[in-house]
């Protein structure tokens, strides 16, 4: 069987063990809806997925993808920054997914930023139930720069090890700033 080693596929394989039927999840960066579809499938017919993006284009791509897959009823699409997560989500969640950077195929000038991303991750930590997980796909270099990556990694390093398990992996032999997959598990 041929495996995909894209960061998003790697993260989804890890997330599968933490999401059960009827769970509540968050896709903090809708993008083109790939992670939203995955979360909706994992959470099942009784589950709910809150989906955030500031770009109407991203939410439209996501809506179309979910409609085609017959999963739209499981999602709550929210046009707002992920740093406002607590304004919209009022229940504990099992999994939160972030893909930092910009919308694939979109305007590279519209991208996540260190300040709002750290606020979003902080709010997500408040929502995670015990045993819940947060996945962070951290892209750097090129248009997104290194500032966000470095700020996120510094933030993760400071999380209380008695409350959180932080795992940061790397594509160790890849050149040109490969993405970093990171996971935060609430103990």
C-alpha positions as CSV (number, residue, x, y, z in Angstrom):
1,X,0.0,0.0,0.0
2,X,1.4,3.4,-1.0
3,X,1.4,5.9,1.9
4,X,1.2,9.6,1.7
5,X,3.8,11.4,3.7
6,X,2.3,14.9,3.4
7,X,2.1,16.6,6.8
8,X,-1.7,16.6,6.8
9,X,-2.0,12.9,6.2
10,X,0.6,12.2,8.8
11,X,-1.4,14.3,11.3
12,X,-4.7,12.6,10.4
13,X,-3.3,9.2,11.1
14,X,-2.2,10.3,14.5
15,X,-5.6,12.0,15.2
16,X,-7.7,8.9,14.4
17,X,-7.0,7.4,17.8
18,X,-8.4,10.4,19.6
19,X,-11.7,11.0,17.8
20,X,-14.8,8.9,18.5
21,X,-18.4,8.8,17.1
22,X,-20.4,11.7,18.4
23,X,-17.4,13.8,19.4
24,X,-17.1,17.6,19.0
25,X,-14.1,18.8,17.0
26,X,-12.7,22.1,15.6
27,X,-11.0,22.8,12.3
28,X,-9.4,26.1,13.2
29,X,-8.2,26.8,9.6
30,X,-10.8,25.6,7.0
31,X,-8.7,26.0,3.9
32,X,-10.1,23.8,1.2
33,X,-12.0,21.6,3.6
34,X,-9.8,18.5,3.6
35,X,-9.4,18.4,7.4
36,X,-13.1,19.4,7.9
37,X,-14.2,16.4,5.9
38,X,-11.9,14.1,7.8
39,X,-13.2,15.4,11.2
40,X,-16.8,15.2,10.1
41,X,-16.3,11.5,9.0
42,X,-14.5,10.7,12.3
43,X,-17.1,12.4,14.5
44,X,-20.0,10.5,12.8
45,X,-23.6,11.4,12.4
46,X,-24.0,12.6,16.0
47,X,-20.8,14.6,16.0
48,X,-20.2,18.3,15.4
49,X,-17.3,20.1,13.8
50,X,-16.8,23.9,14.2
51,X,-15.0,25.3,11.2
52,X,-13.2,28.7,11.2
53,X,-11.7,30.8,8.5
54,X,-11.6,34.5,7.8
55,X,-11.9,34.0,4.0
56,X,-15.3,33.5,2.4
57,X,-13.5,31.6,-0.4
58,X,-12.2,29.0,2.0
59,X,-15.5,28.5,3.7
60,X,-17.2,28.2,0.2
61,X,-14.6,25.5,-0.8
62,X,-15.3,23.7,2.5
63,X,-19.1,24.0,2.1
64,X,-19.0,22.6,-1.4
65,X,-16.7,19.7,-0.3
66,X,-19.0,18.8,2.6
67,X,-22.2,19.1,0.4
68,X,-20.7,16.7,-2.2
69,X,-19.7,14.3,0.6
70,X,-23.1,14.5,2.3
71,X,-21.5,15.8,5.5
72,X,-22.6,19.4,5.7
73,X,-25.1,18.8,8.5
74,X,-22.2,17.8,10.8
75,X,-20.4,21.2,10.4
76,X,-20.8,24.7,11.7
77,X,-19.1,27.1,9.3
78,X,-17.9,30.3,11.0
79,X,-16.4,33.3,9.2
80,X,-14.2,34.6,11.9
81,X,-10.6,34.4,13.0
82,X,-9.6,31.3,15.0
83,X,-8.5,33.5,17.8
84,X,-12.2,34.0,18.5
85,X,-12.8,30.3,19.0
86,X,-14.2,30.7,22.5
87,X,-16.9,33.1,21.3
88,X,-18.4,30.3,19.2
89,X,-17.5,27.0,20.8
90,X,-19.1,26.4,24.2
91,X,-18.5,22.6,24.7
92,X,-15.5,20.4,25.3
93,X,-13.8,19.2,22.2
94,X,-11.8,16.0,21.4
95,X,-9.6,17.3,18.6
96,X,-8.6,20.6,17.1
97,X,-6.7,20.9,13.8
98,X,-4.6,23.9,12.7
99,X,-2.8,24.4,9.4
100,X,-0.8,27.6,9.7
101,X,0.1,29.7,6.7
102,X,-2.1,30.6,3.8
103,X,-5.0,29.1,1.8
104,X,-3.5,26.7,-0.8
105,X,-4.1,28.4,-4.2
106,X,-5.2,31.6,-2.5
107,X,-3.7,35.0,-1.9
108,X,-0.4,34.5,0.0
109,X,-0.7,37.9,1.6
110,X,-3.6,36.6,3.6
111,X,-1.9,34.2,6.1
112,X,-2.0,33.3,9.8
113,X,0.1,35.5,12.1
114,X,2.0,34.7,15.3
115,X,-0.1,36.9,17.6
116,X,-3.5,35.6,16.5
117,X,-2.3,32.0,16.1
118,X,-0.9,31.9,19.7
119,X,-4.2,33.3,21.0
120,X,-6.1,30.7,19.0
121,X,-4.0,27.8,20.3
122,X,-4.4,29.2,23.9
123,X,-8.2,29.2,23.4
124,X,-8.2,25.8,21.9
125,X,-6.3,24.5,25.0
126,X,-9.2,25.7,27.1
127,X,-11.7,23.7,25.0
128,X,-9.8,20.4,24.9
129,X,-11.3,17.8,27.1
130,X,-8.9,15.5,29.1
131,X,-7.4,13.1,26.6
132,X,-8.1,15.5,23.8
133,X,-5.6,16.4,21.1
134,X,-4.6,19.5,19.1
135,X,-2.7,19.0,15.8
136,X,-0.6,21.9,14.4
137,X,0.8,21.8,10.9
138,X,3.4,24.6,11.0
139,X,4.7,25.9,7.7
140,X,7.6,28.3,7.4
141,X,9.8,29.9,4.8
142,X,8.7,31.5,1.6
143,X,5.7,33.7,2.0
144,X,4.9,32.7,5.6
145,X,8.3,33.4,7.0
146,X,9.8,32.1,10.2
147,X,8.4,34.4,12.8
148,X,5.2,32.4,13.3
149,X,7.0,29.0,13.4
150,X,9.5,30.3,16.0
151,X,6.7,32.0,18.1
152,X,4.6,28.8,18.1
153,X,7.5,26.6,19.0
154,X,8.5,28.9,21.9
155,X,4.9,28.9,23.1
156,X,4.7,25.1,23.0
157,X,8.0,24.8,24.9
158,X,6.5,26.7,27.8
159,X,3.3,24.6,28.3
160,X,3.1,22.9,31.7
161,X,4.4,19.4,31.3
162,X,2.1,18.3,34.1
163,X,-1.0,19.2,32.1
164,X,0.1,18.8,28.4
165,X,2.2,16.4,26.4
166,X,3.8,18.3,23.4
167,X,5.3,16.3,20.6
168,X,7.0,18.1,17.7
169,X,8.2,16.0,14.8
170,X,10.2,16.9,11.7
171,X,10.9,15.8,8.2
172,X,14.6,15.5,9.3
173,X,16.2,14.9,5.9
174,X,14.1,17.3,3.8
175,X,15.5,20.6,2.7
176,X,13.9,24.0,2.1
177,X,12.0,24.5,5.3
178,X,9.7,21.4,5.5
179,X,6.6,21.7,7.6
180,X,6.6,20.7,11.2
181,X,3.9,18.5,12.6
182,X,3.2,19.2,16.3
183,X,0.7,17.7,18.7
184,X,-0.6,18.8,22.1
185,X,-2.4,16.2,24.2
186,X,-4.3,17.2,27.3
187,X,-3.3,14.9,30.2
